[in-house]
């Protein structure tokens, strides 16, 4: 303990000494990134103007087959608004950097990442998977790098903090408290390590529960593959749902069961609705339809499944989350980040291949596939229509349900 206290005092002194000169002089990288951000904001604004003008001319000249649906127009408007917000925020971000206001710049970057996710989802629903997503990926990488660089601590302070974290991690692992929220406001620390393993484990558990439910209740005695990823026993809707509920309910872990049930039901129902909405408009896929059931909302969710989300939320927060924390702590503390990074890369690759496979499936069904594309040829050879139908047995695809401009 004495060694750790000495390290903390050294850390505080290093921070005070490092921050003082930082206030007087703007580092060259901040100037470069600030100017680059303002240029990117201007470029986005110019591209947005060209996009709006070009789309208006195409609509006026009847370049699209038939009339655009109201959903397509709404998504296009939302996409345009989000692009405008992102362009403006790039300018603000650049100004913050040039003024050396790192903390404010980091906060702006957090919001920009959320806006960028919305733009990517709208782009997929309007145009499918295309090269424009690579540009968004580059922007995302830029923002993540900037978040890391904008850490208020400098190199020496970061090194001291890393050593301190290693000591605390070792002590917490020995005490069995690793992963707990040290502030006491929530049950579990909402870091990438915990949230990733919550996502992964719940993808598997959710798939198992849904498969058993379908086998025992929906179609007794009939097995159906309910997987939601191209490779592996994963159903991402349960993984994302568990992550959302953990984030939303972490501070409510010791609250009334009724409150946890209600919040879980709303979050689960809303997420199920939005997931169904995205899959239909992006790929023409319907994975479930609750039309005609009690409290059905556009057939995308209903009262019974919202109640099930509520029950799962209560069980998750009250019983499973402590067990989950013990499970992930079985990973040796000095290996946990390496193992987590490797597994995260594999999961991201699986997710990317799943989206590409769904997009190629849509193109084949719509008759719009580009046959000389290496990507299309690869997925045609390894993941053709028969494979996709057998893999995603709960899904039906109809390109006419999508909102892509034709």
C-alpha positions, 0 to 999 in steps of 0.5 A: 500500500505504501508503494502505491501511495507513493506512486499516487503522490508522484502521479499528482506532482507529474500531472501538476507539472505537466499541465502548467506548460500545456496551458501556455503553449499549443502543441503542434499536433493540436494545431495540425489536427485542428486545421485538419478538422476544420478542413474536413468540416468544410469538405463535408459541408461541400459534399453535402451541398453537392449530394442534396443538389444532385439528388434533387436533380435526379428526382426532377429528371425521373432517374429513380424507378417509380416514386420514392417511398415516404420512409426513404424520404424521411431517412434521407432527410434524417441523414442530411440533418445528421451530416449537417450536424457532423460538418458543424461539429467538425468545425467546432472540434477544430476550433476547440483544438486550436484553443487548446481546450482538450477536455471540451474537444474530447466531449465533442468527439464523443458526440460526433461518434454517436452522430457518425453511427446514425449516419452509417445506419442511414447510409446502409438503409439508403444505399446498402454497403458501399465504398462511402462506408470506408470514408466513415470508417476513416473518420471513426478511426480519426475520432478514436485516435483523437480521443486517445490523444486528447487525454488530459495527461501527458506521456509521463503521467500516462506511464505512471497511471498505467503502473498504478492501474496495474497494481490496483488491478492485481490487488483487485484480482486477488481480492475478488473485486475486479470489475466492480464500479469503484465509485459505488454509483453502479454495480459494475464498471462500464469499461470496454472489457466488461461490456464486450464480454457481457455482449458476447456471453449474452449473444450465446445465452440469448440464442440458447433461450430463443432456440429452446423457446421456439422448440418448446412453445412456438413449434413444439418438437421442431428445431430452427436455427435462430442465429443472427451472425454468419459464423458462430452461435451468436444472436446479437440482438440479445448481446446489444440488449444486455449491454443497453440494459447494463448501461441503463440499469447499472445504477439501479441494481439495488432499486425496486424490482418493479422499476427495473422491470419497467425500464427493461421492458421499455428499453428491450421493446424499443431496441427490438422495434428499431432492430426490426425497422433497420433490418427491413429498410436496409435489407428487406428482411423480416425476422419476426412479425407480431402482427395481430398479437396483444399490444403489437406495435407495427408487428415489430414488438408486442406486450408479451415480449416487452414483458419478457424483456422486463423479466430478463432485465430483472433477472440480469441485474439482480442475479446474472450480473454478479455471476457474469462478473465472476465469470469474466474475472476467471480470465487472468488479469495480466492476459485479459486485455490481450484475449479481449482484443483478439476476441473483439477483432474476431467478433467485429470481423464476423459482424462485418462479414454478416452485413456483407453477406446480407447485402449480397443476398439482397442484391441477388434477390433484387437482381442488382448484384455487380457480377465482376465484383470480387466481394460479390463473387466471394459471397456468391460462392461461399454464402449463396441463397441456399446457405443464407436461407439455411443459416438464417431460418427465421428470416425472410427477405423481400427487396421490395420492403427495403428503402433503397433508392432504385 
